[in-house]
Amino acid sequence: RQTLKCYTLLFIFHLPVPDTPVEVLVDLLTKAKEIAAASANVPEELKCHLQRAVDIASGLDDYLEKMTTQESEPLAELYKKTVSHDWDQVHKDGKTMFRLPKECITGHVEGQTLKMLIHMSQAKKVLEIGMFTGYGALSMAEGLPEGGSIVACELEPYLKDFAQPIFDKSPHGEKINVRTGSAMDTLKELAAAGEQFDMVFIDADKNNYINYYNFILDNNLLRMQGVICVDNSLFKAKVYLKDTTDVNGLALREFNQFVADDPRVEQVIIPLRDGISVIRRVSVSEVTDDEVFRGVKGRTILDRMRLDGKVAYVTGAGQGIGRAFAHALGEAGAKVAVVDLDQDKAEAVTKELSLKGINAMSITADVSKPDDVQRMTDQIVSKWGEIHIACNNAGINMNSASEDTSLEEWDETFNVNLRGTFMCCQAAGRVMLKQGYGKIINTASMASLIVPHPQKQLSYNTSKAGVVKLTQTLGAEWIDRGVRVNCISPGIVDTPLIHSESLRPLVQRWLSDIPAGRLAQVTDLQAAVVYLASDASDYMTGHNLVIEGGQSLW
């Protein structure tokens, strides 16, 4: 049956007892110190050592509490509500099946640890077995991204009703779905529905830990890269003391050894409070051991799309598509040079990236000028040593009827859109060809495939068609030397300019031409630039990746 982590007779009667290995040590050392102090035959040096040991052991938990990031207001309220509640009276009134000790609540440090584990594992779906009043569940919910969820298994219906008002106050409470009843019954329902979780947290009845653990692994409730966290795995030090007779201690000793001997997983026990085990799957031999199973060079497909250690630049990155590309590449792990004609805009985006922990620098450059393009590449190589990803995005568009298009307009458009892209490709390409590796991503346009209407933009359409042919030519020439060149052709992107007085009347006409029924957002393009910049796209070159909601199909 699913009970609580510290369900003992001592806690039932609320006697002050040590609850963790450190607290046990403090208790024993304090008693030893008192015995020593009462004896005239104990050397002062030994008394000093005992006092020092007591100070070290007793100060640890307080220090961890003080140094750990403060809990949120809803968590603090839930903790206060739990410890002030009369659980004995609730049980006497028949509202709970068990007499529930308030000491069983997950504490501040443990809660923030769980929240950090959620962040570190980038979990989106969590299964919690054993909730008590939901402090741990709410802590983990705070670490989940928007759209993340927790299924919390709780035996006592009273506890769901107890926690729900606090969940409702929290902006993260809606992520928590409490299932009351037998945890094993809930696990069977989840398995039958094909559910899988990124993280499973077990903190329930100790004698059933092995059953929960086996069911989770045997029924694939844990995702391939997921982790299982188990609370109380050091259980008052009783798991490793030879004279242990405590039932829960013996159950956890058996569980720990079972996991340690299980070839399906590897584990580490973190000696935080009463112990937290972190368990993950490892590869097994009874499979076709190839790159499909284990990943290319041992990396899963999402890992292969990471850009950690790569150096990238994005031109025209001060706003719009370029800004979105800079953020996407940085979020995927790359260092990013933010290049723009407008220094203030480049610096503003660089600051945004830095606030997100992304290593970034700003460069002011006009890509239509050869000296600026060379200075840009030299600056990047000087700072970071290499260029792995060149995102040539800078471009301009001026509308005029073909018969009225001036040579000045034509030349200005081509100088930035095609000549500038060529010079950037060539400058970055020379660096990459020496390295034997590089990804060049040019921004073309849907206008390279069709003639967008009703606007008239001869020079823009033609220049972007040139970008596609430039991309194809370089892609064919350089792939055997390790450099891939591709381009992205966005449709009409929803930017502040689109809603200007001159263009606003055209929006409804454009929408009628787009099967998707909406304009593109810059975020619709981010995954494409990361894919083309990553190792996952190594077999693609000279490709024009069109992202336009189907507009070019009509």
N, C-alpha and C positions, 0 to 999 in steps of 0.2 A: 504494500500500500504506500501511497505517496504521502510522506510526512515531512517534517522540517529538519533543517540541517543540524540544529543543536537541541533536538528533542530528547532531553534527559531529565531524570527525576530531580536532579539538583536545580535545573532551570525551572522546572515546574513550580518548585517552591521558592524560586527567586533568591536562592542563596548565592552570595558572591563567590564565584569560582573562576579560576583561570580558564580562558576559552581557546587560546592559541598557544603554540609552542613557546613563543616569547613570553606570554603571560605566565605560563607554567614555570619557565626559568626565573622570572621575576619573583614569583611566589616562593620557589625553593630557595633562591638566593637570599631573599628577605628573611626567611626562617633561619637559614644558616647564619646570617649576620646577627640576628637576635640571639641565637645560641652562643655565638662567639662573644658578643658583647656582655653576656651574663657570666662568662667564664673568665676567671682571673688568669688562667693558664694559657690562654690563646695569645700569641704574639701580636703586637700592634700592627706589624707588617701584614699579617694575614687579614686582620680586620680592615685594613686600608684596601687590600685587594678585593675583599668581599664588597666593600662599599662601592669601589670603582665598578665592579661587575654589575651591581644593582643599578648604578647610575646609567651605565651603558644600555643594559637590557630594558630598564623601565622608561628610558627616554626615547627609544626607537619609534614606538607607535605614535607618541605625541608629535615627534618631529615629522614623521610621514604625514600626519594629519595637517600640520601647519604648512608644510611645503607643497601639498597637493592643491591644485586649482580648486577654488571655492565652488561648491555645488550651486545649482540653479535654485531660484526661489521655490518652484514646485517641488523639487527634491527635498529641500529643507523643510517645507511644510509637511510633506509626506513622512519624513523621518520624525518630526515633532509629533504628528498625529499618532504615529505607531507607538512611540515610547511612552506617550501619555495615556494611551488607551488601556482600559481595565480588561485585559484578556481573560483573567480568571472569571470575572463576572459574566463575560460574554459566553464562556463555556458553561457556567452554571445555568445560564438562561437557555441553554440548548441551541444556541445559534451557531456553534461550531462543533464539529465532531471531535476535535482534539483541544486540549488546553495548550494554547499557543504562547510561547515565551517571546516577549518583545525583543530579547537579545538576538533572536534569529534574523532580524532585519539586516540586509546588506548595508554596510557602512559607507561613509563618505569616500574613503580611500579605495575600497573595493569597487564602488560604483564608478568612480572616475577611471579606474583601471579598465573596467569593462568597456566604458565609453571609448577609451584610447585604443583598446583592442579592435573595436568596431572600425575606428578610423584607419588603423594600421592594416587591417585585412580588407578594407574597402567593401565590407559586407553590405548587402542590400536586404537580405532576408535572414531573419534570425528565429531560431526555435529555442524557447526557454522551458525547461522542465523543472517545475517547482518555483512558484512566484512569491509566496508569502504576501506582503502588502504591496509589492510592485516597485520597490526602490531600484532594484537591479534592472527590471524591465524598462523603467523610465530613463535610467542612466544610459542604457544601450540605445534606446529610441532617440535620445539627444545626439548620439553619434552617427545615426543613420542619415543618409541623404534624403532629399525630398522624394517621396514615392517609396521609401523603404518601409519594411514592415516587420513586426514581431508577433509570433504566435506564442502565447504564454500559457502553459498548462498548470492549472491550479485545482487541487482537490476540493478545497473549501469554497463553496459559493459565496459565503459571507465576505471572504477576502476580496473577491471581484467587486462587490458592491462597496466595500471599504475604500478601495483604491480609485474607483472610477471617477469620483468628483475631482480628485487631484489630476488624474489623466485629462479630464475635460478642461481644466484650467491651463494645462501646458500646451504650447503650440506643437508639441511632439506626441501628445497623448493619442492622437488619432492613428498613429502608426501601430498601436498595441491592440491586438485581438486576443482577449482572454478566453480560453476554453476551459470550462469547469468539468470536473469528473476525473475518472481514471486517466493518468498520463499515458499508459500503454494503449488504452482504447483510442485516445486522440492520435497517438503515433500511427496506429493501424489505419485510421481514417485518412491521415495525411499521406501515408504511403500509397493507399488505394487511389488517392487523387493525383498521384504522381508529383507531389510537392518535393522540392529540394531547397536546402538552406545553405547559406554561406558560413553561418556560424551556429553551433548548438551549444547552449549553456545548460549544464546539468547541476542542479542543486536541490535534490529531493531526498527520498528515502534511500539510505545508504545501501541496504541489502539488495536494492533493485538497480544499482548503477550499472552492473555488468549486463543486465537484461536490456536496459535502455540503450547502452552503448552498442551491443550486438545488433539490436533491432535497427538502429540508425544506419550502421554500416551495411548490414545484410540487405536492407531495403532501399539503399541509395538515397536516403534522406539528406545526406551530406554531399554537397557539390564536390567535384574533383579537387578544386583548390581550397575547399572549405576547411574550417578548424572546429574541433570540439573543445570547449573549455569546461573543466570540472572543478567545482568548488569543494572546499574542506578536505582536499586530498592529503593534508598533513594531520588532520584531526587531532588536535591537542597533543601531538607527538606520539599518539598511541599506535600509529601505523608502523613505527619502527622500534618501539620499546619492546624488548623480549618478553616482559612479564605482563603484556597487555591481555586483559580479559574483557574489556569493553566491547560490546556487540558491534557498535558502529565502527570502532577502531579496527576491529578484525575484518569487517566487511570492506572497509576502505583499503586495508592492507592487501586483501585478496584482489580488489579491483586494480590497484596500482600495479601489482605484480602481473595480473592478467594482461594489462595494456602493455607493460614492458616486454612481455613475451610474445605479443601479437605481431606477426611479420607484416601485417597490413598497414601498420602505422609506425610513427615515431612520436615521442613525447618528451616534454620537459616539465618539471614541477617547479613553479615559482614560489619561493617561501614568503609570500605576502600574506600577512595575517594567518589564517588557518590553511593556507596552501591553495594554489590554483594550478591545475594541470592544463597544459595546452597540447593538443593532439592533432596530428595531421596525417593524411594518407601518404603512403609511399607506393612506388610502382611494384607490381607483382610480376612473377615470371610466367604465369600461365596465360600469356597473351601474345599476339603478334607484335614483337618488339621492334617497331619501325618508327619512322618519323611521324606518321599519322597518329600513332598511339602516344609517343612520348614527346612529340613536338620537334620541330627543326632545331637541332643543337640543344634539345631539351627544353625549348621554349614553347609555351602554348601560343595560340594565335593572338591572343590579346597582348602577351609579352612581346611578340614579334612586332607589334605595332607601337611599342614603346620607343622613345627617342632619347633615352638616357645617354649622356655623354656626347650627344651630337651638337654640332654648331650650325645654327640656321640664321638666315637673314630674310626679311620681308620688306620689299619696297612698297611705297604707298601705304605704310602701316599705321599712319597717324589717324586713320578713321576707316569706317565702313568695312569692306571685305578684308583689307589688309590688316586692320586691327583684330578682326576675328581670327584670321590666320595666325597672327603673332601669338594670341592667347592659346589657340589650339596646339600649336607646336610646343609652346612653353609648358602647357599642362601635360603634354605627352613626355616631357622630360628634357627637351632641348634647351640649350642656351640660345637666346634670340637677340639679334641686332635689329632694332626698329629703325627703319630707314624712311625718311619722308622729306619732302621739300620744305615743309613747315616745321621749324625746330621745336616750337612750343607743343605742337601735336605729337611729335616723336617723343619728346620728353614726358608728356602726360601718359602715353601708353607704356613707356618704359617704367614709370612709377607704378602703374597698375600691375604690371607683371611682377615687379619687385615686391609689392604687397602680398602677392600670392606665392612668394618664395621662389620665383623664377629668376634665374640669372639673366639679366638683360642689359643692353646698352643702346643708346640712341645715336643715330648718325644723320646729319643733315646733308642731303645730296639731291641733285637734279640729274635724273637718269638719262636725260637727253644730252648731257655733257660728258665726253670721254674722260676728262680729268676727274670729275666727281665720281664716276663709276670705278675708276682705278683706285682712287683714294678710299672709297667705301670698302673694297675688297682688301686693300692693304691694312686698313684699320682693324678689320675683323681678324685677319690672320695675325696681325701684330699682337692683338689682345688674347685671342683664343687658340692660335696656332694652326687652325684648319677651317675649312668650310665644307660641311657635309650636305647642307640643304640650302638651295638658292630658290627663294620664292619671289619670282619677278611679277609683281602685281600692279605696279604703278601704271596708271593710264588716264586719259582724258577723253572727253566726248563733246563735240560741238555740232549742233544741228543746223543744217541748211539744205535747201533744195539743191540738187546736183548742178543745175545750170547756174546757180549762184555761188557754188563753193569756190572760194578763192584759193589761190596757191598758198597763201599764208596759212589759211586754216588747214589745208591738206598737209603742208610741211610740218606745222606745229603738232598735228595729230600723229603723223607718222614718226616724227622725231621722238616722241614719248612712247607711243604704243608699240611701234615695231623696231625702229632704230635703237631706242633705249633698251628694249627687251633683248635685242641681239647683242648689244654691248655688254649687258649684264650676264647673259649666257656665256659669252666668250670669256669675260674676265673671271667669272666663277668657274667656268669649264677648265680653264688653264690650271687653276688650283686643284680642281678635282681630278684631272687627268694625271697630275703628278702623284696624287694620293692613291690613284687607282680605285676611287670610290666617290660617288656623289649622286645626289638627287636634285634635278632642276625641275621646278614646277612653275609654269607660266600661266598667267591668267589671260585666257582668250575671251570668247563670248559666244552666246547662242547666235549672235549676229554673224558669226563665221559660217553658219549653216543655212540660215534663212535671212530674209530681209524684214526686220521688225517694222511694224507700222502701227499707227499712221505717221510717226516721226520720220523725218528724212535725215539720214546720217551717213552719207556716202563714204566720207573719209574714215569714219570709225569702223563701219562694216568691213571695208577693204583692208584696213590695218589689222583688224582682228583675224581676218582670213589669213593674212600674212603670218600672224603669230602661230597659227595652227601648222602652216607649212614649214615654218622655221623649226617648230617643235618636232615635227616628223623627220625632217632632214637631220637635225642634230641627234635625235633619238636613234636613228639608224646608224649614224657614223660613230657614235661614242659608246654604244652598249658593250661592245667587245673589249672596251678599255675600262669598264667598271662604272660608267656614268650613264644614268637613265634620265631621259628628258621627256616629260609629259606636260599636258596642260589641262586646265579646268575651264569649261565654258558655262558660266552661270547664265541663268535667265534674268529677267528683270528683278532687281533686288530692291526690297522695301527699305529705303533710306530717307532721311529728312528731305533730300532734294526731290524725291518723287512727289512729295506732298507740297511742293512749292506752287505758287499761283500759276506758273506757266505750264506745269506738267500735270497738275491735279485733274484737269478735264480729260486726260488721256487714260487715267487709271482704269475706269470702267471698260474702256475698249480693250485694254490689255487683258483684263480679267476674263473677258469673253473669249479670248484666244488661248487661255491656259486651262487644260483639262483639270489640273489640280485645284482650280478655283481660287487661287491666292497667289500673291507675289512671293518670291523667295525671301527668306530671312538669311542674314549673314551666317547664322548658326547652322543653316541647312548645308553649308559648304565646308564646315570645319572637319568633319570626319574624312572627307575626300582628301584634303591637303595632308592630314596625318597619314592616311593610307599610302599616298604617293611618296611621302617623305620617309616611310618606314621600310624595313627589310621585307615586309609582307608583299610588297609590290615589285620585288626584284626582277620578275619576268615580264614586266610591263614597260614598254618604251615607245615613244612617238604616238602616244594615245591621247585623244581628246575626250576627256571625261565630261559629258554633258549633264548638267543639273539644272533643269528648267521647267519642272512640273509638267512636262509633256508638250510644251508650247511648240517645239519644232516638229511635232508629229502631225499637226493640223495644217 
